Amino acid sequence: MGMVGGGQGAFIGAIHRIAAQMDNEIELVCGAFSSDPERSLESGKALYLDPARCYGSYQEMFHREKELPADKRMDMVTIVTPNHLHFPVARLALESGFHVMSDKPATLTLKEALELAALVKQSSLLYGLSHTYTGYPMVKEAKSRIAAGALGKIKKVVVEYPQGWLAAKENEQSKQASWRLDPAQSGISCCIGDIGVHAANLAEYITGLEITALSASLTTNVEDRLLDDDGTVLLRFNNNAHGVLLASQISVGEENNLRIRVYGERASLDWSQLEPNSLLMKFPDQASQLIRSGVGELAQATITSLRTPAGHPEGYLEAFANLYRGFAYRLRSRLETDNTGGHLLEETNALDVPGIYEAVRGMAFIENVVAASQSELKWHPFSLVPNEELAIIPQGAKHA
């Protein structure tokens, strides 16, 4: 793989590199790690890459990699830049014939996401999106049990993602905070675009349901901040279930306390990222059941996503790596063919990977939540049509 972004001082780039290489399926061979050519070179050298394949721009990287022999050039690119570059990099990668794994959100706007979806379909290339939390084994177990009907009809979903790292104004000076709070780089939302979209994706992934309507309130809690740092969203799903989504970056003392509770007619499930190896199942007429990763009868998807025996914690990096393992499996099935041109591997046997469908829904969620928060109406249908008015509303004008 090649990488765009993720140079020295970047957090998420290192996470992607670790995850991609954890299962020895993917090798980092090149990169445009910074918009500063010298910094890109230094970043690549620190990773022991060939200096000739540490490029000064992603445009140069795609052009020069495309000219290499097929057995030498990169097969895929990972995009780990601020949000505003996700779309142009992905577009040029697809146009250049390279498969794409992108950090989320997929684009800066829903309009771009829909254009990207058309490009993916036209190119027939693979596109993956790093909704990391779908990679946890106990998340897959929860999804499997709900799909098997263990909870009965889903009635209510409560998903929350509180952080506290942006509670103080002085924290805005960090590299990670500065671009997230800049509308030009982050888009129309900080909190919802950064973590709220993860919570929404997790709710849809685990339940198998889709959000059909929402009501939202976004707030900005630090003086002169242009984008939201806290949000509350009421949800309706396509089976008439209701839900609550809480996302916050000003909840003092919270780390990354992602948690989801799903309540059905017959039982409920409770999973927290702070205790990722555990899944709590509750019943109205019997003792609660604590389900542990690696113990007892588990779904095949859960077992496939595990790497260590029971009692050895698997967390964020392993969940991230599961996405890359699934992506690598699908890509290998494209690259390794038999004499008739058929695929040697069946893609359906691999771990699932969020893709362009989740990319479009994620951007739609962000834009729908912001639009709902700026409206006096209570409920808003979940729309996949871009809200062009959002582009001309001053950033943060109705958040404070």
ZIHU-V867074 format. One record per pair of residues at least 12 apart in sequence whose ideal C-beta (glycine too) atoms are under 8 Angstrom apart, sorted by the first residue. I is the first residue (numbers start at 1). J is the second residue. Records with the same first field share a line. If there is no record, write none. Layout:
I: J ; J
//
This chain:
1: 20 ; 26 ; 27 ; 28 ; 29 ; 74 ; 75 ; 76 ; 77 ; 78 ; 101
2: 28 ; 29 ; 30 ; 31 ; 32 ; 61 ; 65 ; 74 ; 76 ; 77 ; 78 ; 98
3: 16 ; 17 ; 28 ; 30 ; 31 ; 32 ; 33 ; 77 ; 78 ; 80
4: 31 ; 32 ; 33 ; 58 ; 61 ; 77 ; 78 ; 79 ; 80 ; 81 ; 85 ; 89
5: 32 ; 33 ; 34 ; 79 ; 80 ; 81 ; 82 ; 85
6: 31 ; 33 ; 43 ; 78 ; 80 ; 81
7: 33 ; 34 ; 39 ; 40 ; 42 ; 43
8: 33 ; 34 ; 39 ; 42 ; 43 ; 46
9: 175
10: 80 ; 175
11: 176
12: 80 ; 103
13: 33 ; 80
15: 316 ; 317 ; 320
16: 78 ; 80 ; 101 ; 103 ; 130 ; 320
17: 47
18: 317 ; 320 ; 321
19: 317 ; 320 ; 321 ; 323 ; 324
20: 78 ; 101 ; 321 ; 324
22: 317 ; 318 ; 321 ; 324 ; 325
23: 321 ; 324 ; 325 ; 328
25: 324 ; 325 ; 328 ; 329 ; 332
26: 76 ; 324 ; 328
28: 47 ; 49
29: 49 ; 50 ; 53 ; 74
30: 44 ; 49 ; 50 ; 53 ; 54 ; 55 ; 61 ; 65 ; 74
31: 43 ; 44 ; 47 ; 49 ; 53 ; 54 ; 55 ; 61
32: 54 ; 55 ; 56 ; 57 ; 58 ; 60 ; 61
33: 54
35: 57
37: 55 ; 56 ; 57
40: 54 ; 55 ; 56
41: 54 ; 56
53: 65
58: 77 ; 89 ; 92
59: 92
61: 77
62: 77 ; 92 ; 93 ; 96 ; 98
63: 96
65: 96 ; 98
66: 96 ; 97
74: 98
75: 98 ; 99 ; 331 ; 335
76: 98 ; 99 ; 100 ; 101 ; 126 ; 327 ; 331
77: 89 ; 93 ; 98 ; 99 ; 100 ; 101
78: 101 ; 102
79: 93 ; 100 ; 101 ; 102 ; 103
80: 103
81: 103
82: 179 ; 180 ; 185 ; 186
83: 105 ; 107 ; 108 ; 185 ; 186 ; 187 ; 193
84: 108 ; 184 ; 185 ; 186 ; 187
86: 102 ; 103 ; 105 ; 106 ; 107 ; 108
87: 106 ; 107 ; 108 ; 112 ; 113 ; 115 ; 116
89: 102
90: 102 ; 106 ; 107 ; 116 ; 119 ; 127
91: 115 ; 116 ; 119
94: 119 ; 120 ; 123 ; 125 ; 127
95: 119 ; 123
97: 123 ; 125
98: 125
99: 125 ; 126 ; 127 ; 331 ; 334
100: 125 ; 126 ; 127 ; 128
101: 127 ; 128 ; 129 ; 130 ; 323 ; 324 ; 327
102: 127 ; 128 ; 129 ; 130 ; 359
103: 129 ; 130
104: 129 ; 130 ; 131 ; 197 ; 198 ; 359 ; 362
105: 187 ; 193 ; 197 ; 359 ; 362 ; 363 ; 366
106: 129 ; 356 ; 359 ; 360 ; 362 ; 363
107: 359 ; 363
108: 187
109: 187 ; 188 ; 363 ; 367 ; 386 ; 391
110: 360 ; 363 ; 364 ; 366 ; 367 ; 384 ; 385 ; 386 ; 387
111: 386 ; 388
112: 363
113: 359 ; 360 ; 362 ; 363 ; 364
114: 360 ; 384 ; 386
116: 356 ; 359
117: 356 ; 357 ; 359 ; 360
120: 355 ; 356
121: 356
126: 327 ; 330 ; 331 ; 334 ; 355
127: 355 ; 356 ; 359
128: 323 ; 326 ; 327 ; 353 ; 354 ; 355
129: 353 ; 354 ; 355 ; 356 ; 358 ; 359 ; 362
130: 320 ; 323 ; 354
131: 198 ; 201 ; 202 ; 205 ; 323 ; 354 ; 358 ; 362
132: 198 ; 316 ; 319 ; 320 ; 323
133: 198 ; 201 ; 202 ; 258 ; 273 ; 319
134: 201 ; 202 ; 205 ; 319 ; 323 ; 352 ; 354
135: 305 ; 318 ; 319 ; 320 ; 321 ; 322 ; 323 ; 351
136: 271 ; 273 ; 276 ; 305 ; 314 ; 319 ; 322
137: 276 ; 277 ; 293 ; 298 ; 302 ; 305 ; 306 ; 314
138: 271 ; 276 ; 277 ; 278 ; 279 ; 291 ; 293 ; 302
139: 202 ; 205 ; 206 ; 271 ; 319
140: 299 ; 301 ; 302 ; 305
141: 279 ; 291 ; 293 ; 298 ; 299 ; 301 ; 302
142: 206 ; 260 ; 262 ; 269 ; 271 ; 279
143: 205 ; 206 ; 207 ; 208 ; 301
144: 299 ; 301 ; 302
145: 269 ; 281 ; 299
146: 206 ; 207 ; 208 ; 262 ; 264 ; 269
147: 208
150: 264 ; 266 ; 267 ; 281
151: 262 ; 263 ; 264 ; 265 ; 266 ; 267 ; 268 ; 269
152: 264 ; 265 ; 266 ; 267
153: 239 ; 241 ; 264 ; 265
154: 207 ; 209 ; 237 ; 239 ; 241 ; 262 ; 263 ; 264
155: 241 ; 242 ; 263 ; 264 ; 265
156: 241 ; 242 ; 243 ; 262 ; 263
157: 203 ; 207 ; 209 ; 235 ; 237 ; 241 ; 242 ; 243 ; 244 ; 260 ; 261 ; 262 ; 263
158: 243 ; 244 ; 260 ; 261 ; 263
159: 199 ; 200 ; 202 ; 203 ; 243 ; 244 ; 245 ; 246 ; 258 ; 259 ; 260 ; 261
160: 199 ; 244 ; 245 ; 246 ; 247 ; 257 ; 258 ; 259 ; 260
161: 195 ; 196 ; 198 ; 199 ; 246 ; 247 ; 248 ; 256 ; 257 ; 258 ; 259
162: 246 ; 247 ; 248 ; 251 ; 254 ; 257
163: 195 ; 248 ; 249 ; 251 ; 254 ; 255 ; 256 ; 257
164: 248 ; 249 ; 250 ; 251 ; 252 ; 253 ; 254 ; 255
165: 177 ; 249
166: 181 ; 190 ; 222 ; 229 ; 249 ; 250
167: 221 ; 222 ; 249 ; 250 ; 251 ; 252
168: 222
169: 222 ; 223 ; 225
172: 222 ; 225
180: 194 ; 227
181: 225 ; 226 ; 227
182: 226
183: 226 ; 227 ; 395 ; 396
186: 227
187: 366
188: 227 ; 366 ; 367 ; 370 ; 390 ; 395
189: 218 ; 227 ; 228 ; 366 ; 369 ; 370
190: 227 ; 228 ; 229 ; 249
191: 218 ; 227 ; 228 ; 229 ; 230 ; 231 ; 247 ; 248 ; 249
192: 218 ; 228 ; 231 ; 233 ; 247 ; 365 ; 366 ; 369 ; 370
193: 366
194: 249
195: 247 ; 249 ; 258
196: 231 ; 233 ; 245 ; 247 ; 365 ; 366 ; 369
197: 362 ; 365 ; 366
198: 258
199: 245 ; 246 ; 247 ; 258 ; 260
200: 233 ; 245 ; 362 ; 365
201: 354 ; 358 ; 361 ; 362
202: 258 ; 260
203: 235 ; 243 ; 245 ; 260
204: 361
205: 354
206: 260 ; 262 ; 269 ; 271
207: 237 ; 241 ; 262
209: 237 ; 238 ; 239 ; 241
210: 237 ; 238 ; 361 ; 382
211: 235 ; 236 ; 237 ; 238 ; 243 ; 365 ; 382
212: 236 ; 237 ; 238 ; 381 ; 382
213: 235 ; 236 ; 379 ; 380 ; 381 ; 382
214: 233 ; 234 ; 235 ; 236 ; 368 ; 369 ; 372 ; 379 ; 380 ; 382
215: 233 ; 234 ; 372 ; 378 ; 379 ; 380
216: 231 ; 232 ; 233 ; 234 ; 368 ; 369 ; 370 ; 372 ; 373 ; 380
217: 231 ; 232 ; 233 ; 373
218: 230 ; 231 ; 369 ; 370 ; 373 ; 399
219: 231 ; 399 ; 400
220: 396 ; 399 ; 400
221: 250
222: 250
225: 396
226: 395 ; 396
227: 395 ; 396 ; 399
228: 370 ; 373 ; 396 ; 399
229: 248 ; 249 ; 250
230: 247 ; 248 ; 249 ; 250 ; 251
231: 245 ; 246 ; 247 ; 248 ; 369 ; 373
232: 244 ; 245 ; 246
233: 245 ; 246 ; 247 ; 369 ; 372
236: 379
255: 274
256: 273
257: 272 ; 273 ; 274
258: 272 ; 273
259: 271 ; 272 ; 273 ; 274
266: 283 ; 284
267: 281 ; 282 ; 283 ; 284
268: 281 ; 282
269: 281 ; 282
270: 282
273: 316
276: 293 ; 313 ; 314 ; 315 ; 316 ; 319
277: 292 ; 293 ; 294 ; 313 ; 314
278: 290 ; 291 ; 292 ; 293
279: 291 ; 292
292: 310
293: 306 ; 310 ; 314
294: 306 ; 308 ; 309 ; 310 ; 311 ; 312
295: 310
301: 351 ; 352
304: 351
305: 319 ; 322 ; 351
322: 351
323: 351 ; 353 ; 354
325: 350 ; 351
326: 350 ; 351 ; 352 ; 353
327: 353
329: 345 ; 347 ; 349 ; 350 ; 351
330: 347 ; 350 ; 353
332: 345
333: 345 ; 346 ; 347 ; 350
360: 384
361: 384
364: 382 ; 383 ; 384
365: 382
367: 386 ; 387 ; 390
368: 380 ; 382 ; 383 ; 387
370: 390
371: 387 ; 389 ; 390
373: 398 ; 399
374: 393 ; 398
//
